[in-house]
């Protein structure tokens, strides 16, 4: 059974990457679109949050832009939640290349059992804000929080009844923490791409929406 809505946040130009991460490619496929098709095996609705929506014409995804501009990740979460058809919504950043479907299912269980408005994973004293679930009940709370001039997603989560999955439990699904890998630099991307191709990147799994 599918589980509602999933959102991919497509940020703008990365200073460390040197170009917009939406354009990350492996072979002739955009990484973001490949992610969308993988998530579509589990979710009924795939939303892409991008301030360049014209890039996604002809794709099967619902494409929206920030309603609250220049608010960082919370702005993307806000419009993603407002667009979503489901109450609980999965969020992934476009520079996170490794999707772990089993862990997403585990988070779904945590959300269903805890009824918490946010479900994120701990990493030492830190948290992983994406590869996470957020609820539509947070929409007004996000608007009120941003209206105060604050933008920190981490501080915002401290104001919510957030469900935290312990790092030890998450490592049962990803001992090397690859499911939370971020591609922040060209070197990060080239290393990941080389490993993916060496291990047989599934070119056939990508549909037409992923082609450059």
C-alpha positions in Angstrom: 0.0 0.0 0.0 1.3 3.5 -0.9 1.7 6.2 1.8 0.5 9.5 0.5 2.8 12.3 -0.5 6.6 12.7 -0.8 8.5 15.9 -1.4 11.9 16.5 -3.0 13.4 19.8 -2.1 15.4 21.2 -5.0 17.5 24.1 -3.7 19.3 26.7 -5.7 22.9 27.2 -6.6 25.3 25.6 -4.1 28.5 27.6 -3.5 30.4 24.5 -2.6 29.1 22.5 -5.6 29.5 25.4 -8.0 26.2 24.9 -9.8 22.5 24.2 -9.1 22.2 20.7 -7.5 19.0 20.1 -9.5 21.3 19.4 -12.4 23.2 16.6 -10.9 23.2 13.7 -13.4 24.2 10.1 -13.6 24.6 8.8 -17.2 21.9 10.8 -19.0 19.4 11.0 -16.1 18.8 13.8 -13.6 19.3 12.5 -10.1 16.3 14.3 -8.8 14.0 12.8 -11.4 15.4 9.3 -10.7 14.6 9.9 -7.0 11.1 10.8 -7.9 10.5 7.6 -9.8 11.9 5.5 -7.0 9.7 7.3 -4.4 6.7 6.8 -6.7 6.9 3.1 -6.0 5.9 3.9 -2.4 4.0 7.2 -2.6 0.9 8.3 -4.6 2.0 11.9 -5.0 5.5 13.2 -5.8 6.1 16.9 -5.2 9.1 18.8 -6.3 9.8 22.2 -4.7 11.8 24.3 -7.0 12.1 28.0 -7.9 12.7 27.0 -11.5 9.6 24.9 -12.1 10.0 25.2 -15.9 12.7 22.5 -15.6 10.1 19.9 -14.8 7.6 20.4 -17.6 6.5 17.1 -19.0 7.3 15.2 -15.8 4.7 13.3 -13.8 5.6 15.3 -10.7 3.6 18.1 -9.0 6.0 21.1 -9.1 5.6 24.1 -6.8 7.7 27.1 -5.7 8.3 28.6 -2.3 5.3 30.7 -1.2 7.4 32.2 1.6 10.6 33.2 -0.2 14.1 33.3 1.3 13.2 31.3 4.3 15.6 28.4 3.9 14.5 24.8 4.3 11.4 25.7 6.3 10.1 27.6 3.3 10.3 24.4 1.2 8.8 22.3 3.9 6.0 24.8 4.3 4.9 24.8 0.6 5.5 21.0 0.4 3.0 20.5 3.3 0.5 22.9 1.8 0.6 21.0 -1.5 0.5 17.5 -0.1 -2.6 15.4 -0.3 -1.7 13.3 2.7 -1.5 14.3 6.4 2.0 13.0 6.9 4.6 13.8 4.2 8.0 12.4 3.4 10.8 14.9 2.7 14.1 14.3 0.8 16.7 16.8 -0.3 17.8 16.6 -4.0 21.4 16.1 -3.0 20.8 13.0 -1.0 21.4 10.2 -3.6 20.8 7.0 -1.6 17.2 6.1 -0.9 16.6 3.4 1.6 13.0 2.1 1.1 13.1 -0.2 4.1 14.0 2.8 6.4 11.2 4.9 4.9 8.8 2.0 5.8 10.2 2.1 9.4 9.6 5.8 9.7 6.1 5.3 8.4 5.5 2.9 11.3 7.0 5.4 13.8 4.7 8.2 12.4 1.6 5.9 12.6 2.3 4.7 16.1 3.5 8.0 17.7 1.2 10.5 15.9 4.1 12.9 16.2 4.0 15.9 13.8 7.7 15.3 12.9 9.8 12.2 12.7 13.6 12.7 12.3 16.7 10.7 13.0 19.4 11.5 15.6 23.1 11.6 14.6 25.1 12.1 17.8 24.1 15.5 19.2 22.8 16.4 15.7 19.7 15.5 13.8 19.0 14.6 10.2 16.3 16.9 9.0 15.7 15.2 5.7 14.9 11.6 4.9 12.2 12.5 7.4 8.5 12.9 7.8 6.6 16.1 8.7 2.8 16.6 9.2 0.5 19.2 7.7 -0.5 20.2 11.2 2.8 22.1 11.3 1.8 24.5 8.6 0.5 27.3 10.9 3.3 26.7 13.4 5.9 27.2 10.6 4.2 30.4 9.5 4.2 31.7 13.1 7.8 30.7 13.6 9.1 32.4 10.4 7.1 35.5 11.3 9.3 36.0 14.3 12.3 36.3 12.0 13.8 32.9 12.9 14.7 30.4 10.2 16.4 27.5 11.9 14.8 24.2 11.2 16.6 22.6 14.1 15.4 25.2 16.6 11.9 24.8 15.2 11.9 21.1 15.8 12.6 21.8 19.4 9.3 23.6 19.6 7.4 20.5 18.3 6.5 17.1 19.7 9.1 15.6 17.4 9.7 11.9 17.4 13.4 11.1 17.2 14.6 7.8 15.9 17.8 6.8 17.8 21.0 6.6 15.7 21.6 3.1 16.8 18.3 2.0 15.4 18.9 3.8 12.1 22.3 2.2 11.7 20.6 -1.2 11.6 19.2 0.0 8.2 22.4 1.8 7.0 25.5 0.9 9.0 27.6 3.3 7.0 25.0 6.1 7.1 24.9 6.3 3.3 21.1 6.9 3.4 21.9 10.4 4.9 24.8 11.2 2.5 24.7 14.7 1.1 26.6 15.6 -2.1 28.0 19.0 -1.1 31.0 19.3 -3.5 32.0 18.1 -7.0 34.3 15.7 -5.3 31.5 14.2 -3.3 29.4 13.8 -6.4 32.2 12.3 -8.5 33.0 9.8 -5.8 29.4 8.7 -5.4 28.8 8.5 -9.2 31.9 6.4 -9.7 30.9 4.0 -7.0 27.3 3.8 -8.3 28.4 3.0 -11.8 30.9 0.5 -10.6 28.1 -1.3 -8.7 25.7 -1.3 -11.6 23.5 1.8 -11.5 20.1 0.6 -12.7 19.7 2.6 -15.9 16.6 0.7 -16.7 14.8 1.8 -13.6 14.7 5.4 -14.9 11.7 6.4 -17.0 11.4 9.1 -19.7 10.9 11.8 -17.0 14.5 11.3 -15.9 16.2 11.7 -19.3 18.2 14.8 -20.0 
